[in-house]
């Protein structure tokens, strides 16, 4: 009778001690689990591994160098292709190409853009650069063919001449561009200007239509991943006042109208200014190439920007409608 009482007394004394040890063990296990979770979270938030970080930096440097090199080559192409470039002109071209390539490298080496819009929404900038490069290279080859003809330059001259004659209808931008020349201009210069203007304007039209197809049929920019408005529009100030959708639509309309009118306005302004000041001589092949490129590609780029801003406004408006519909549905469920 005494032994069962002793065992019962010992069991009563040892049960709290066992529970305490079990609780301490559970607490230790919980601390270990929490520490493991904290360590995993720290590793996740601290960024990539050192090797991955180095690879990302090297890739970003190479990408910026490639873009800077392409910009420098684009600026230097007319001076490289044309055999009669003066030394002073070549030096100026080298300085300008180096400055623009340096600005391009600084812009694309940074993690966030400072002035290049839609940098993370390809192929917006690639399309503009490709169109400008096509115009500059083709016009440089056509100009070279005047003194050093080859089968390639003859084919390009024929294509450009056909485009120029096709686009030179009454009151067309190409006709207005050719009319900038004085009435007694050399017929060869008139033909060269018509050829350059016709080819450049057709390329700008195709650039805009390609972008419209990307927006309306291929879902740009959402097709290429998540779209961040603030890093793709670094020059857009969201705190200036007013609804952001209304401001984007207003800026879009302004850019579209300006892009459509500039091909007509630039020749008229230059022609009107020629009665007051001496106009820029376009007898030089380099001057003709760059004036024609700016006249055709700049308005098309502004038109593309207007289309892109309108697309961004539509995306924000659609997102708002989804959020409002979801909030309304949740309020009905709560009722």
SERO-4910 file (N, C-alpha, C, O; in steps of 0.05 Angstrom, whole numbers):
BEGIN
 pado doro    nc1    nc2    nc3   cac1   cac2   cac3    cc1    cc2    cc3    oc1    oc2    oc3
  Unk    A     17    -24      0      0      0      0     17     25      0      9     46    -11
  Unk    A     41     24     12     58     47     14     71     53    -13     74     76    -21
  Unk    A     79     32    -28     93     35    -54     76     50    -75     86     68    -87
  Unk    A     51     42    -79     34     58    -98     31     87    -90     31    104   -107
  Unk    A     30     92    -64     27    121    -56     53    136    -63     52    159    -71
  Unk    A     76    123    -58    102    136    -65    104    142    -95    113    163   -103
  Unk    A     96    122   -111     97    125   -141     78    147   -150     85    163   -168
  Unk    A     55    148   -137     36    169   -145     46    197   -137     43    216   -152
  Unk    A     59    198   -114     71    224   -105     93    233   -124     95    257   -131
  Unk    A    111    214   -133    133    221   -151    122    230   -178    132    249   -191
  Unk    A    101    216   -188     89    223   -214     77    251   -212     79    267   -231
  Unk    A     65    258   -189     53    284   -186     75    306   -186     71    327   -198
  Unk    A     98    300   -174    120    319   -173    134    322   -200    144    344   -207
  Unk    A    136    300   -216    152    300   -240    136    311   -264    148    321   -283
  Unk    A    109    309   -264     94    318   -287     97    348   -293    101    355   -316
  Unk    A     97    366   -273    102    394   -279    130    399   -291    133    416   -308
  Unk    A    150    384   -280    177    387   -290    179    378   -319    193    391   -335
  Unk    A    165    357   -327    166    347   -355    152    367   -373    161    372   -395
  Unk    A    129    378   -363    115    397   -379    132    422   -384    132    434   -405
  Unk    A    147    430   -362    164    453   -365    186    448   -386    192    466   -402
  Unk    A    198    425   -384    219    418   -403    208    417   -432    221    426   -451
  Unk    A    184    405   -435    172    404   -461    166    432   -472    170    438   -496
  Unk    A    157    449   -454    151    477   -462    177    491   -471    177    506   -490
  Unk    A    198    486   -455    224    499   -462    234    488   -489    245    503   -505
  Unk    A    230    462   -494    238    451   -520    221    463   -543    232    468   -564
  Unk    A    195    466   -538    179    478   -559    187    507   -565    188    515   -588
  Unk    A    192    522   -543    201    549   -547    227    551   -562    231    568   -579
  Unk    A    246    532   -556    271    532   -570    267    525   -599    280    536   -617
  Unk    A    249    506   -604    243    499   -632    230    522   -647    237    528   -670
  Unk    A    212    536   -633    199    560   -645    220    581   -652    219    594   -673
  Unk    A    238    586   -632    259    606   -637    277    597   -661    285    614   -677
  Unk    A    282    572   -663    298    562   -685    284    566   -712    296    574   -732
  Unk    A    258    561   -712    242    564   -737    241    594   -744    245    601   -768
  Unk    A    236    611   -724    235    640   -730    262    650   -740    263    667   -758
  Unk    A    283    640   -727    310    649   -736    315    641   -765    327    655   -780
  Unk    A    307    616   -771    310    606   -799    294    623   -819    304    630   -840
  Unk    A    269    630   -811    253    647   -828    265    675   -832    266    686   -854
  Unk    A    276    686   -810    289    713   -811    313    712   -829    318    730   -845
  Unk    A    329    690   -826    353    687   -843    345    685   -872    358    697   -890
  Unk    A    324    669   -877    316    667   -906    305    693   -917    311    700   -939
  Unk    A    290    708   -900    280    734   -909    303    753   -913    302    769   -932
  Unk    A    323    753   -896    346    771   -899    361    764   -925    369    782   -940
  Unk    A    364    738   -930    378    731   -955    362    739   -979    373    747  -1000
  Unk    A    335    738   -977    319    746  -1000    319    776  -1005    320    785  -1027
  Unk    A    318    791   -983    317    820   -986    344    833   -990    346    856   -999
  Unk    A    365    819   -985    392    830   -988    401    831  -1017    422    841  -1023
  Unk    A    385    819  -1035    391    820  -1064    404    794  -1073    405    775  -1058
  Unk    A    414    794  -1098    425    770  -1109    452    763  -1096    463    779  -1081
  Unk    A    461    740  -1102    487    731  -1092    509    749  -1105    504    761  -1125
  Unk    A    533    749  -1093    554    766  -1103    560    760  -1132    565    779  -1148
  Unk    A    560    735  -1139    567    728  -1167    545    738  -1186    551    749  -1207
  Unk    A    520    735  -1178    498    745  -1195    499    775  -1196    493    786  -1218
  Unk    A    506    789  -1175    508    818  -1176    530    827  -1195    526    846  -1210
  Unk    A    552    814  -1195    574    821  -1213    565    816  -1242    571    832  -1260
  Unk    A    552    794  -1247    542    789  -1274    522    810  -1283    523    818  -1306
  Unk    A    505    819  -1265    485    839  -1273    499    865  -1279    492    879  -1299
  Unk    A    519    873  -1263    534    898  -1268    549    896  -1295    549    916  -1310
  Unk    A    562    874  -1299    577    870  -1325    558    872  -1348    564    884  -1369
  Unk    A    535    858  -1346    515    859  -1368    505    887  -1372    501    895  -1395
  Unk    A    500    902  -1351    491    930  -1354    512    948  -1367    505    965  -1384
  Unk    A    537    944  -1360    559    959  -1372    561    953  -1401    564    971  -1418
  Unk    A    560    927  -1408    562    920  -1437    539    931  -1453    543    939  -1475
  Unk    A    515    930  -1441    492    940  -1455    494    970  -1460    488    980  -1481
  Unk    A    504    985  -1439    507   1014  -1442    529   1020  -1463    526   1039  -1478
  Unk    A    551   1005  -1462    572   1009  -1482    563   1003  -1510    570   1018  -1529
  Unk    A    547    983  -1514    536    976  -1540    519    999  -1551    522   1007  -1574
  Unk    A    501   1009  -1534    484   1031  -1543    500   1057  -1548    494   1071  -1568
  Unk    A    520   1062  -1532    536   1086  -1536    552   1083  -1562    555   1103  -1577
  Unk    A    562   1060  -1568    577   1055  -1593    559   1058  -1617    567   1070  -1637
  Unk    A    535   1048  -1615    516   1051  -1638    509   1080  -1643    507   1088  -1666
  Unk    A    505   1095  -1622    499   1124  -1625    522   1139  -1638    518   1155  -1656
  Unk    A    547   1132  -1629    570   1145  -1640    573   1138  -1670    580   1156  -1686
  Unk    A    569   1113  -1677    571   1105  -1705    549   1119  -1722    554   1127  -1745
  Unk    A    525   1121  -1711    504   1134  -1726    511   1163  -1732    506   1172  -1755
  Unk    A    522   1177  -1713    530   1205  -1718    553   1207  -1738    554   1226  -1754
  Unk    A    571   1188  -1738    595   1189  -1755    591   1177  -1782    608   1180  -1799
  Unk    A    569   1163  -1787    565   1149  -1812    567   1167  -1837    582   1160  -1855
  Unk    A    553   1190  -1838    557   1207  -1862    586   1216  -1867    595   1216  -1890
  Unk    A    600   1223  -1846    628   1230  -1849    645   1207  -1858    665   1211  -1871
  Unk    A    638   1182  -1850    653   1159  -1858    647   1150  -1886    665   1141  -1900
  Unk    A    623   1154  -1895    615   1144  -1922    622   1164  -1944    629   1156  -1966
  Unk    A    621   1190  -1937    626   1210  -1958    656   1216  -1960    669   1221  -1940
  Unk    A    667   1214  -1984    697   1216  -1987    707   1245  -1986    731   1249  -1985
  Unk    A    690   1265  -1988    700   1293  -1991    695   1310  -1966    691   1334  -1968
  Unk    A    695   1297  -1943    691   1311  -1918    716   1326  -1909    738   1315  -1910
  Unk    A    713   1352  -1902    736   1367  -1894    746   1359  -1866    731   1346  -1851
  Unk    A    771   1365  -1860    782   1357  -1835    768   1371  -1811    763   1358  -1791
  Unk    A    762   1397  -1814    748   1411  -1792    721   1398  -1787    713   1395  -1764
  Unk    A    707   1392  -1808    681   1379  -1805    683   1352  -1792    667   1345  -1775
  Unk    A    704   1337  -1800    708   1310  -1787    713   1313  -1758    704   1297  -1742
  Unk    A    729   1333  -1750    735   1337  -1721    710   1344  -1706    706   1334  -1684
  Unk    A    693   1361  -1717    668   1368  -1704    650   1344  -1701    637   1340  -1680
  Unk    A    649   1328  -1722    632   1303  -1721    642   1284  -1699    626   1273  -1684
  Unk    A    669   1282  -1697    680   1264  -1676    673   1274  -1648    666   1258  -1631
  Unk    A    675   1300  -1644    668   1311  -1617    639   1307  -1611    632   1299  -1589
  Unk    A    621   1312  -1630    593   1309  -1625    586   1280  -1620    570   1274  -1602
  Unk    A    598   1262  -1636    592   1233  -1632    602   1223  -1604    588   1207  -1591
  Unk    A    625   1233  -1595    635   1225  -1569    617   1236  -1546    611   1222  -1527
  Unk    A    608   1261  -1549    590   1272  -1529    563   1257  -1527    554   1251  -1505
  Unk    A    552   1252  -1550    526   1237  -1550    529   1209  -1540    512   1199  -1526
  Unk    A    551   1196  -1547    556   1169  -1537    560   1169  -1507    552   1150  -1493
  Unk    A    574   1189  -1497    578   1191  -1468    551   1195  -1453    546   1183  -1433
  Unk    A    534   1213  -1464    508   1217  -1452    491   1191  -1453    477   1185  -1433
  Unk    A    493   1177  -1475    479   1151  -1477    489   1131  -1457    473   1117  -1444
  Unk    A    515   1129  -1453    526   1110  -1434    518   1117  -1406    510   1099  -1390
  Unk    A    519   1143  -1398    511   1151  -1371    481   1145  -1367    473   1136  -1345
  Unk    A    465   1150  -1387    436   1145  -1384    430   1116  -1380    414   1109  -1363
  Unk    A    442   1098  -1396    435   1070  -1395    452   1054  -1374    445   1032  -1368
  Unk    A    473   1067  -1364    487   1054  -1342    473   1057  -1316    475   1041  -1298
  Unk    A    458   1079  -1313    442   1083  -1289    420   1063  -1286    409   1053  -1306
  Unk    A    412   1058  -1261    391   1038  -1257    364   1049  -1265    347   1034  -1274
  Unk    A    360   1075  -1261    335   1088  -1268    340   1110  -1288    361   1123  -1287
  Unk    A    322   1114  -1307    327   1134  -1328    324   1162  -1317    311   1167  -1297
  Unk    A    337   1181  -1331    335   1209  -1324    320   1226  -1344    307   1245  -1337
  Unk    A    323   1219  -1370    309   1235  -1391    299   1217  -1414    282   1227  -1429
  Unk    A    308   1193  -1416    298   1175  -1438    272   1163  -1429    271   1149  -1409
  Unk    A    251   1168  -1445    225   1158  -1438    221   1130  -1450    233   1122  -1470
  Unk    A    204   1114  -1436    198   1086  -1444    223   1069  -1448    225   1053  -1466
  Unk    A    242   1073  -1429    267   1058  -1431    262   1028  -1425    276   1011  -1436
  Unk    A    243   1022  -1407    237    995  -1400    212    985  -1414    198    967  -1404
  Unk    A    206    996  -1437    183    987  -1452    191    983  -1482    183    998  -1499
  Unk    A    208    963  -1487    217    959  -1515    193    950  -1532    174    939  -1521
  Unk    A    194    954  -1558    217    966  -1574    212    995  -1581    217   1003  -1604
  Unk    A    202   1011  -1563    196   1039  -1569    221   1054  -1579    221   1065  -1601
  Unk    A    241   1055  -1562    266   1070  -1570    281   1056  -1592    294   1069  -1608
  Unk    A    280   1029  -1592    294   1015  -1613    282   1020  -1640    297   1021  -1660
  Unk    A    256   1023  -1641    243   1029  -1667    251   1056  -1677    256   1059  -1701
  Unk    A    252   1076  -1660    261   1103  -1668    290   1103  -1677    296   1115  -1698
  Unk    A    307   1090  -1662    335   1089  -1670    339   1074  -1696    355   1082  -1713
  Unk    A    325   1052  -1699    327   1037  -1724    318   1053  -1748    331   1051  -1769
  Unk    A    296   1068  -1746    286   1084  -1768    307   1106  -1774    312   1111  -1798
  Unk    A    317   1120  -1754    337   1141  -1759    362   1129  -1772    373   1141  -1790
  Unk    A    371   1106  -1762    395   1094  -1774    390   1086  -1803    408   1089  -1820
  Unk    A    367   1075  -1809    360   1068  -1837    361   1092  -1855    371   1090  -1877
  Unk    A    350   1114  -1846    349   1138  -1862    378   1149  -1867    385   1156  -1889
  Unk    A    393   1151  -1845    420   1162  -1847    438   1145  -1865    452   1155  -1882
  Unk    A    437   1119  -1861    454   1101  -1876    446   1102  -1906    464   1103  -1923
  Unk    A    420   1100  -1911    411   1100  -1939    418   1126  -1953    428   1126  -1976
  Unk    A    413   1149  -1940    419   1175  -1953    449   1179  -1957    457   1191  -1976
  Unk    A    465   1168  -1938    494   1170  -1941    503   1154  -1965    521   1162  -1980
  Unk    A    492   1130  -1969    499   1114  -1992    490   1126  -2018    505   1125  -2038
  Unk    A    467   1138  -2018    457   1152  -2042    475   1175  -2049    482   1180  -2073
  Unk    A    483   1191  -2029    501   1214  -2034    529   1204  -2043    541   1217  -2060
  Unk    A    538   1182  -2033    564   1171  -2042    562   1161  -2071    581   1163  -2086
  Unk    A    538   1151  -2078    535   1142  -2105    536   1163  -2126    540   1157  -2150
  Unk    A    534   1189  -2119    536   1211  -2138    565   1213  -2149    568   1222  -2172
  Unk    A    585   1206  -2133    613   1208  -2142    626   1181  -2144    646   1178  -2159
  Unk    A    616   1161  -2130    627   1134  -2131    605   1114  -2134    598   1100  -2115
  Unk    A    593   1112  -2158    569   1095  -2161    576   1065  -2159    598   1057  -2166
  Unk    A    557   1050  -2149    560   1021  -2146    532   1010  -2150    512   1025  -2149
  Unk    A    529    984  -2155    502    972  -2158    484    978  -2134    460    983  -2138
  Unk    A    494    977  -2110    478    983  -2086    468   1012  -2086    444   1017  -2082
  Unk    A    486   1031  -2091    478   1059  -2091    459   1065  -2114    441   1082  -2110
  Unk    A    462   1052  -2136    443   1056  -2159    415   1046  -2152    395   1059  -2158
  Unk    A    414   1023  -2139    388   1012  -2131    374   1030  -2110    351   1036  -2112
  Unk    A    390   1039  -2090    378   1056  -2070    369   1083  -2081    349   1094  -2073
  Unk    A    385   1094  -2101    377   1119  -2113    351   1116  -2129    334   1133  -2129
  Unk    A    349   1093  -2143    324   1089  -2158    300   1086  -2139    279   1098  -2144
  Unk    A    303   1071  -2117    281   1068  -2098    274   1095  -2085    250   1102  -2083
  Unk    A    294   1110  -2077    289   1136  -2065    276   1156  -2085    258   1171  -2077
  Unk    A    285   1155  -2109    273   1173  -2130    244   1165  -2135    227   1183  -2138
  Unk    A    238   1139  -2136    210   1131  -2140    193   1140  -2116    170   1149  -2120
  Unk    A    203   1137  -2092    187   1146  -2068    183   1176  -2069    162   1185  -2062
  Unk    A    204   1191  -2076    202   1220  -2077    181   1229  -2097    165   1247  -2091
  Unk    A    181   1218  -2121    161   1226  -2141    133   1217  -2132    113   1231  -2138
  Unk    A    131   1194  -2119    104   1185  -2110     93   1202  -2088     69   1206  -2086
  Unk    A    110   1213  -2070    101   1228  -2048     99   1258  -2054     90   1274  -2037
  Unk    A    108   1266  -2078    108   1295  -2084     81   1302  -2099     81   1310  -2122
  Unk    A     60   1300  -2085     34   1309  -2095     29   1337  -2084     43   1346  -2066
  Unk    A      9   1351  -2094      4   1379  -2086      0   1381  -2056    -16   1366  -2044
  Unk    A     14   1400  -2044     12   1407  -2015     21   1384  -1997     14   1383  -1973
  Unk    A     36   1366  -2008     47   1344  -1991     71   1354  -1976     83   1374  -1984
  Unk    A     79   1341  -1954    103   1350  -1939    128   1348  -1957    146   1365  -1954
  Unk    A    130   1328  -1974    153   1326  -1991    155   1349  -2010    177   1360  -2015
  Unk    A    133   1357  -2022    133   1380  -2040    140   1406  -2026    156   1422  -2036
  Unk    A    130   1409  -2002    137   1433  -1986    167   1433  -1979    180   1454  -1978
  Unk    A    177   1409  -1973    206   1407  -1967    223   1415  -1991    243   1428  -1988
  Unk    A    215   1406  -2014    231   1412  -2038    228   1442  -2045    247   1454  -2055
  Unk    A    205   1454  -2039    201   1482  -2045    217   1501  -2028    217   1525  -2032
  Unk    A    231   1490  -2008    249   1507  -1992    272   1518  -2009    284   1538  -2003
  Unk    A    279   1503  -2030    300   1512  -2048    292   1537  -2064    268   1540  -2070
  Unk    A    310   1554  -2071    303   1577  -2087    295   1568  -2115    302   1546  -2124
  Unk    A    280   1585  -2130    271   1577  -2157    294   1571  -2176    291   1555  -2194
  Unk    A    317   1584  -2173    339   1580  -2191    359   1558  -2181    382   1559  -2188
  Unk    A    349   1540  -2164    367   1519  -2154    375   1500  -2176    361   1496  -2196
  Unk    A    398   1487  -2171    408   1467  -2190    388   1444  -2192    380   1433  -2171
  Unk    A    381   1435  -2216    362   1412  -2219    373   1387  -2205    357   1371  -2195
  Unk    A    399   1383  -2205    410   1359  -2192    405   1360  -2162    400   1340  -2149
  Unk    A    408   1385  -2150    403   1388  -2122    373   1384  -2116    366   1372  -2095
  Unk    A    356   1393  -2134    327   1389  -2130    320   1359  -2130    305   1349  -2113
  Unk    A    332   1344  -2149    327   1315  -2150    338   1301  -2125    325   1283  -2114
  Unk    A    362   1309  -2116    373   1297  -2092    356   1302  -2068    352   1285  -2051
  Unk    A    345   1327  -2066    329   1334  -2043    302   1319  -2044    292   1310  -2023
  Unk    A    291   1316  -2068    265   1301  -2070    269   1272  -2063    253   1260  -2049
  Unk    A    291   1261  -2072    297   1232  -2066    301   1228  -2036    289   1209  -2025
  Unk    A    316   1246  -2023    321   1243  -1994    295   1247  -1979    290   1232  -1960
  Unk    A    280   1267  -1986    255   1273  -1971    235   1250  -1975    222   1243  -1955
  Unk    A    232   1240  -1999    213   1219  -2004    219   1194  -1988    202   1181  -1976
  Unk    A    245   1186  -1989    253   1161  -1974    250   1165  -1944    239   1147  -1931
  Unk    A    259   1188  -1933    257   1192  -1904    228   1193  -1895    222   1183  -1874
  Unk    A    211   1206  -1910    183   1209  -1902    169   1182  -1903    152   1176  -1885
  Unk    A    175   1165  -1923    162   1138  -1924    172   1121  -1900    156   1107  -1888
  Unk    A    197   1123  -1893    207   1108  -1870    194   1117  -1844    187   1101  -1827
  Unk    A    190   1143  -1841    176   1154  -1817    147   1144  -1815    137   1138  -1794
  Unk    A    134   1143  -1838    106   1132  -1839    105   1103  -1830     89   1095  -1814
  Unk    A    124   1087  -1841    125   1059  -1834    132   1056  -1804    122   1037  -1791
  Unk    A    148   1073  -1793    155   1072  -1765    130   1076  -1748    126   1061  -1728
  Unk    A    114   1096  -1754     90   1102  -1739     70   1079  -1741     58   1071  -1721
  Unk    A     66   1068  -1766     47   1047  -1769     56   1021  -1755     39   1007  -1744
  Unk    A     82   1016  -1755     92    993  -1740     86    996  -1710     79    976  -1697
  Unk    A     90   1020  -1699     84   1024  -1671     54   1021  -1665     47   1011  -1644
  Unk    A     37   1031  -1683      9   1028  -1679      1    999  -1678    -16    991  -1662
  Unk    A     13    982  -1696      8    954  -1696     17    941  -1669      3    924  -1658
  Unk    A     40    949  -1659     50    939  -1634     31    946  -1611     27    930  -1592
  Unk    A     19    970  -1612      1    979  -1590    -26    965  -1592    -36    955  -1572
  Unk    A    -38    965  -1615    -66    956  -1618    -69    926  -1622    -89    915  -1615
  Unk    A    -49    913  -1634    -52    884  -1640    -34    867  -1623    -41    843  -1619
  Unk    A    -12    877  -1613      6    861  -1597      7    869  -1567     23    858  -1552
  Unk    A    -10    888  -1559    -13    894  -1531     11    909  -1519     16    906  -1495
  Unk    A     25    925  -1534     46    941  -1522     34    960  -1502     13    971  -1507
  Unk    A     46    964  -1478     71    953  -1468     68    929  -1450     88    918  -1441
  Unk    A     43    920  -1445     38    899  -1426     48    872  -1436     53    853  -1421
  Unk    A     51    869  -1462     60    844  -1474     89    837  -1465     97    814  -1466
  Unk    A    104    857  -1458    132    853  -1451    137    854  -1420    159    858  -1411
  Unk    A    116    850  -1405    118    849  -1376    104    872  -1362     90    887  -1375
  Unk    A    108    874  -1336     95    895  -1321    105    922  -1330    129    926  -1336
  Unk    A     87    942  -1330     94    969  -1339     93    988  -1316     72    990  -1302
  Unk    A    115   1001  -1310    117   1021  -1289    116   1049  -1301    133   1056  -1317
  Unk    A     95   1064  -1294     91   1090  -1306    114   1110  -1298    123   1125  -1315
  Unk    A    122   1109  -1274    140   1130  -1263    169   1127  -1274    182   1147  -1278
  Unk    A    178   1102  -1278    206   1100  -1288    206   1101  -1319    227   1106  -1331
  Unk    A    183   1097  -1332    182   1100  -1361    175   1128  -1370    179   1134  -1394
  Unk    A    166   1144  -1352    161   1173  -1358    175   1190  -1338    162   1202  -1321
  Unk    A    202   1191  -1339    217   1206  -1318    212   1236  -1320    216   1250  -1300
  Unk    A    204   1247  -1343    199   1275  -1345    171   1283  -1339    164   1307  -1340
  Unk    A    154   1264  -1332    126   1270  -1326    123   1274  -1296    130   1257  -1280
  Unk    A    113   1297  -1289    110   1304  -1260     81   1298  -1251     63   1312  -1259
  Unk    A     77   1277  -1235     50   1270  -1226     39   1289  -1205     15   1288  -1200
  Unk    A     55   1306  -1193     46   1323  -1172     39   1351  -1181     34   1369  -1165
  Unk    A     38   1355  -1207     34   1382  -1217      5   1391  -1215     -1   1415  -1217
  Unk    A    -13   1372  -1209    -41   1379  -1205    -58   1368  -1227    -50   1364  -1250
  Unk    A    -83   1362  -1220   -102   1351  -1239   -101   1321  -1240    -82   1308  -1230
  Unk    A   -121   1309  -1252   -122   1280  -1255   -101   1271  -1274    -98   1283  -1296
  Unk    A    -87   1249  -1267    -65   1240  -1284    -75   1230  -1311    -62   1233  -1331
  Unk    A    -99   1217  -1312   -110   1207  -1337   -116   1231  -1355   -110   1230  -1379
  Unk    A   -129   1251  -1345   -135   1275  -1361   -110   1288  -1372   -109   1297  -1395
  Unk    A    -90   1290  -1355    -65   1303  -1364    -51   1286  -1385    -41   1297  -1405
  Unk    A    -51   1260  -1382    -39   1243  -1403    -54   1245  -1429    -41   1246  -1450
  Unk    A    -80   1246  -1428    -96   1248  -1453    -91   1276  -1466    -90   1278  -1490
  Unk    A    -89   1297  -1449    -84   1323  -1460    -57   1325  -1474    -54   1335  -1496
  Unk    A    -36   1314  -1460     -9   1314  -1472     -8   1296  -1497      6   1302  -1516
  Unk    A    -24   1274  -1496    -25   1257  -1519    -36   1271  -1544    -25   1270  -1565
  Unk    A    -59   1285  -1540    -70   1300  -1562    -52   1321  -1573    -51   1326  -1597
  Unk    A    -38   1335  -1555    -20   1356  -1563      3   1344  -1580     11   1356  -1600
  Unk    A     14   1322  -1571     36   1309  -1585     27   1299  -1613     42   1301  -1632
  Unk    A      3   1288  -1614     -7   1277  -1639    -11   1299  -1659     -3   1297  -1683
  Unk    A    -23   1321  -1651    -28   1344  -1669     -1   1356  -1678      2   1362  -1701
  Unk    A     17   1359  -1659     44   1370  -1666     59   1352  -1685     72   1361  -1703
  Unk    A     57   1326  -1680     71   1307  -1698     60   1307  -1726     74   1303  -1745
  Unk    A     34   1312  -1729     21   1312  -1755     27   1339  -1770     29   1339  -1794
  Unk    A     30   1361  -1755     33   1387  -1768     63   1394  -1773     68   1410  -1791
  Unk    A     82   1383  -1758    109   1391  -1761    121   1387  -1789    136   1404  -1798
  Unk    A    115   1364  -1802    126   1361  -1830    117   1384  -1849    131   1389  -1868
  Unk    A     94   1396  -1843     85   1418  -1860     96   1445  -1849    101   1463  -1865
  Unk    A     99   1447  -1823    107   1472  -1811    137   1478  -1814    144   1501  -1819
  Unk    A    153   1458  -1812    182   1462  -1813    191   1475  -1840    205   1495  -1840
  Unk    A    183   1464  -1863    190   1477  -1888    179   1505  -1891    192   1523  -1901
  Unk    A    154   1510  -1881    143   1536  -1883    158   1556  -1866    163   1579  -1874
  Unk    A    166   1548  -1842    181   1566  -1824    209   1572  -1836    217   1595  -1836
  Unk    A    222   1552  -1847    248   1556  -1859    246   1575  -1883    263   1592  -1888
  Unk    A    225   1570  -1899    221   1587  -1923    215   1616  -1915    224   1634  -1928
  Unk    A    199   1619  -1894    193   1647  -1885    217   1660  -1873    221   1684  -1876
  Unk    A    234   1644  -1859    258   1656  -1847    279   1663  -1867    297   1679  -1862
  Unk    A    277   1651  -1891    298   1656  -1912    296   1685  -1922    316   1695  -1933
  Unk    A    273   1698  -1918    271   1726  -1927    284   1745  -1907    289   1768  -1913
  Unk    A    288   1735  -1882    300   1752  -1861    329   1746  -1857    346   1764  -1855
  Unk    A    335   1720  -1855    363   1712  -1850    371   1692  -1872    354   1681  -1886
  Unk    A    396   1688  -1875    406   1669  -1895    400   1641  -1885    408   1633  -1863
  Unk    A    386   1625  -1902    380   1598  -1894    405   1580  -1893    425   1587  -1905
  Unk    A    403   1558  -1879    425   1539  -1878    429   1527  -1905    410   1517  -1917
  Unk    A    453   1528  -1915    459   1516  -1941    456   1486  -1940    468   1473  -1923
  Unk    A    440   1475  -1958    437   1446  -1959    450   1434  -1984    445   1411  -1992
  Unk    A    468   1450  -1996    484   1439  -2018    503   1419  -2008    511   1401  -2023
  Unk    A    512   1421  -1983    529   1400  -1971    513   1375  -1966    490   1376  -1957
  Unk    A    525   1352  -1973    511   1327  -1970    505   1320  -1941    483   1310  -1935
  Unk    A    524   1326  -1923    519   1321  -1895    496   1338  -1884    479   1328  -1869
  Unk    A    495   1364  -1892    473   1381  -1883    446   1370  -1894    426   1370  -1879
  Unk    A    446   1361  -1919    421   1351  -1930    412   1325  -1916    388   1322  -1910
  Unk    A    431   1308  -1909    424   1283  -1895    412   1289  -1868    392   1278  -1861
  Unk    A    425   1306  -1852    416   1311  -1825    390   1328  -1824    373   1323  -1807
  Unk    A    388   1347  -1842    363   1363  -1842    339   1346  -1850    318   1348  -1838
  Unk    A    343   1329  -1870    322   1311  -1878    315   1291  -1857    291   1285  -1852
  Unk    A    334   1280  -1843    329   1261  -1822    313   1273  -1799    294   1262  -1789
  Unk    A    322   1297  -1791    308   1311  -1769    279   1318  -1778    260   1315  -1762
  Unk    A    276   1328  -1802    250   1336  -1812    230   1312  -1813    207   1315  -1808
  Unk    A    240   1288  -1819    222   1265  -1821    219   1250  -1795    197   1242  -1788
  Unk    A    241   1245  -1780    240   1227  -1757    230   1242  -1732    216   1230  -1716
  Unk    A    237   1267  -1729    228   1282  -1705    197   1284  -1703    187   1277  -1682
  Unk    A    183   1292  -1724    153   1292  -1721    142   1264  -1717    122   1261  -1702
  Unk    A    153   1244  -1730    143   1217  -1726    148   1208  -1697    131   1194  -1686
  Unk    A    171   1215  -1685    176   1208  -1657    156   1222  -1639    147   1210  -1619
  Unk    A    150   1247  -1644    130   1261  -1627    103   1248  -1630     88   1246  -1611
  Unk    A     96   1240  -1655     70   1226  -1659     70   1200  -1644     49   1193  -1632
  Unk    A     92   1185  -1644     94   1160  -1629     91   1165  -1599     78   1149  -1585
  Unk    A    102   1187  -1589     99   1193  -1561     70   1198  -1554     61   1190  -1533
  Unk    A     56   1213  -1571     28   1217  -1566     12   1192  -1565     -6   1188  -1548
  Unk    A     17   1173  -1583      3   1147  -1583     10   1132  -1558     -8   1119  -1546
  Unk    A     35   1133  -1549     43   1118  -1525     30   1130  -1500     21   1115  -1483
  Unk    A     29   1156  -1498     16   1169  -1475    -14   1162  -1474    -25   1157  -1453
  Unk    A    -27   1161  -1497    -55   1154  -1498    -59   1125  -1489    -78   1119  -1475
  Unk    A    -40   1107  -1497    -42   1079  -1488    -38   1077  -1458    -52   1061  -1445
  Unk    A    -19   1092  -1446    -15   1092  -1417    -40   1102  -1403    -48   1091  -1382
  Unk    A    -52   1123  -1413    -77   1133  -1401    -99   1112  -1402   -114   1109  -1382
  Unk    A   -101   1098  -1423   -122   1077  -1425   -116   1054  -1405   -135   1044  -1393
  Unk    A    -91   1047  -1401    -84   1026  -1382    -91   1035  -1353   -102   1020  -1338
  Unk    A    -85   1060  -1346    -91   1070  -1320   -121   1071  -1315   -131   1064  -1294
  Unk    A   -136   1080  -1336   -165   1081  -1333   -177   1054  -1331   -196   1050  -1315
  Unk    A   -167   1034  -1346   -177   1007  -1343   -171    995  -1316   -187    981  -1304
  Unk    A   -147   1001  -1305   -140    992  -1278   -159   1004  -1257   -167    990  -1239
  Unk    A   -165   1029  -1260   -183   1042  -1241   -211   1029  -1242   -223   1024  -1221
  Unk    A   -221   1023  -1265   -247   1010  -1267   -247    983  -1254   -267    976  -1241
  Unk    A   -226    968  -1257   -225    941  -1245   -224    944  -1214   -238    929  -1200
  Unk    A   -209    963  -1204   -207    967  -1175   -234    976  -1164   -243    966  -1143
  Unk    A   -248    995  -1178   -274   1004  -1168   -295    981  -1169   -311    979  -1151
  Unk    A   -294    965  -1191   -313    943  -1193   -308    922  -1170   -327    911  -1159
  Unk    A   -282    917  -1164   -276    898  -1143   -285    909  -1116   -296    894  -1100
  Unk    A   -280    934  -1111   -289    946  -1085   -319    946  -1083   -329    941  -1061
  Unk    A   -333    951  -1104   -362    951  -1103   -373    923  -1099   -392    919  -1084
  Unk    A   -360    902  -1111   -368    875  -1107   -364    867  -1077   -381    853  -1066
  Unk    A   -341    875  -1066   -336    868  -1038   -355    881  -1019   -364    870   -999
  Unk    A   -363    906  -1025   -383    920  -1008   -410    907  -1009   -424    905   -989
  Unk    A   -418    896  -1033   -444    882  -1035   -443    856  -1020   -463    848  -1007
  Unk    A   -419    842  -1020   -417    817  -1005   -419    822   -975   -431    806   -961
  Unk    A   -408    844   -965   -409    850   -937   -438    856   -928   -446    850   -906
  Unk    A   -454    869   -946   -482    874   -940   -498    848   -939   -522    849   -934
***
